[in-house]
Each structure stands twice: as structure tokens, then as C-alpha cells.
Amino acid sequence: MDSFVDTRGWGHGQVWVNGHHLGRFWSLGPQQTLYLPASWLKAGANEVLVFTTEPPGAAGMTMQGLAEPVYERRR
């Protein structure tokens, strides 16, 4: 199933899943998730690589998959 990687609280950086570049993220938004096609996922364990230029915020060092995208503006 397609999903969206939640990047809220991660500042600024890029994400790869199983060698596929999902894209860049920045906490300024408005997009706070990256689209992850189901065809890029494997049954069982998947490798997620996060390069960030800022340490994660209060959300800690975890990311999760969501069923719907998140669009919100930080002020």
C-alpha cells in the first residue's frame, strides 16, 4: 500500500528507502510528508536512510508511515 513518510520535527534533509530517493524535506512546509510508493517497499525489513542538516526536534529520532499526506504551515 502506498504511504507517506512523516518528516515533521526533522528540520531539513533528504530521505532514501531501499536505495530510492524519496525527496527533500524542510520543516518550513507546507508539505510535511514524502510520498512512498508501495512498489519501493519489500516484505519484512526495509532500509530507511535519513540525511539531515539539523538535529531532530521534540519528535525524536523516529519517522513513521502515514496513510494520508500532511500539509500544514509553521509560523
N, C-alpha and C positions, 0 to 999 in steps of 0.2 A: 504494500500500500504506500502511495506517495505520502510524504510528510514534510514538515518544516522544522528546521533546526533553530531553536530558540537561542538568540545571541544577546538577550537583554542582560545587562550587567557586565558585559565583556569589554566594553570600551571600543577599541579599534583593532582590526586584524583581518585574517583570512582563515577559511576552513576547507579541509580536504576530507573526503570519505572514500576509503578503499582506493586511493590514488586519483580520485576525481576531484577537481577543484570546484567547490560549490560556489564560492564567491567571496567578496569582501563584506565586512560589516563595520558599522560605526554607530556608536550609541546615540548620535545626533538624530538618527532616523530620517524619515518616519518609519521605514521598514525595520523591523526588529527580528525578523526570521529569514532564513535562507531555504529556498525550495530544494527538496531532496527527492529525486525520482526513485520509485521503488526498484527500478532495474539496476540501480547502483548499489543496492544492498544485497548482502549474502545471508543465507540461513545461518544462524548461530552468531558468532562474534564478528564485529565489523571494526575496522581501524578508522578512528577519527583523529585527525591531526589539526591542531589549532595553533596558528601563529598570531600572537598579539603583541602590540607595541605598548600596551598599558596593562597593569595587573588587573585581574577581575575585581569587580566591586563586591557589594554585600551578598550577591547571589552565590559567591563561592566559585569553586573551580569545576562546576558541572554544567553540562548542556543537556537539553532534553529534546526529544522529537515531539511535535505537536500536530494535531490533525488539521488545524486551520492557521493561516498566517496571522501575525500580529503587526498592526500598523498603529503607531502612536508617536506623538511628538513629545520630546523632552523640552522643558522650558528652563 
